[in-house]
Amino acid sequence: MIVVTPAEPGDLAAAASVLAEAFVDDPVTGTLLGGRGHDRPARARHLFVGLLRPVIADGTVDVARRAGEDDVLGVAIWEAPDAVTTIARLTAQLPSFWRACGPDNLWRALVTKRAVDRYRPRLPHWYLQEIGVAEAARGQGVGGALLDARLATVDGQDAGAYLESSTERNRRLYRRHGFVDGVPVRGIPAAPVTMWRAPASERVGRPARLTV
C-alpha cells in the first residue's frame, strides 16, 4: 500500500535524491545542469534541494512511501493558489542553484522560468511544479497516488490545477486524472505542453480548455 503524506524537513535529502534521479535526463531540466555528464546527478540533487527547502514548510510537498516503511518512493512539489515567492526566499537558495547550474546555466534557468511563467493561467490555481518517482518504484502506482492525494484537496477547494509535461507518457497519466492538453511552451527546449484540470464544479462532460 502506498501512503502519501506532507513532507517533513527531515525528508529533504531523500526527496531531492528521488527528484534528481527522475529528472537528471529530462529534456528541460537537463539543459540547466552544468558540468560534465558524470557529475550531473550531484548537480541535480543541488537543484532540487534549492527548490524543496523553502517550500517543505508550506505543506505543499508530498512524499510517497510504502505503509510501514521509511524510504521515499515519490515526491510532488505543488504551489498553492495563494503562494507568495519572495526575492529573499529565492536568494537564500542561490548557493544550491549555483552548484547545480554553474555560472553559464544559471541565467538559462532564469530565462526558462520566465518563459514557463508566461503560460501560467490568470485565474487562481494549484500548480504542480515537479513530480518524480524513484526508478525502482516506477510502474507501481506511486505517481498516481501522489496525484490522487493532492487533487483531493484541490477538489475540496473547487480549484483548478495546472502543470507542464515534457513527455507523452506522463501526459497519459495526467489525462487519466482529469487534465487536458493545452499548448506547447515556446522558448525552452523540448517545448513542454501545458495541461489544465478544471475545478470540480466545472468538470461536467469534457473538461474545460485552458485559457492563458
GIMO-V708794 format. One record per run of one state. SS is the DSSP state (H for helix, E for strand, C for the rest). FROM is the first residue (numbers start at 1). TO is the last residue. Records with the same first field share a line. If there is no record, write none. Layout:
SS: FROM-TO, FROM-TO
This chain:
C: 1-1, 7-8, 24-28, 33-36, 57-60, 67-73, 80-86, 92-93, 118-124, 134-134, 138-141, 157-159, 166-167, 177-179, 185-192, 198-199, 203-212
E: 2-6, 61-66, 74-79, 125-133, 160-165, 180-184, 193-197
H: 9-23, 29-32, 37-56, 87-91, 94-117, 135-137, 142-156, 168-176, 200-202
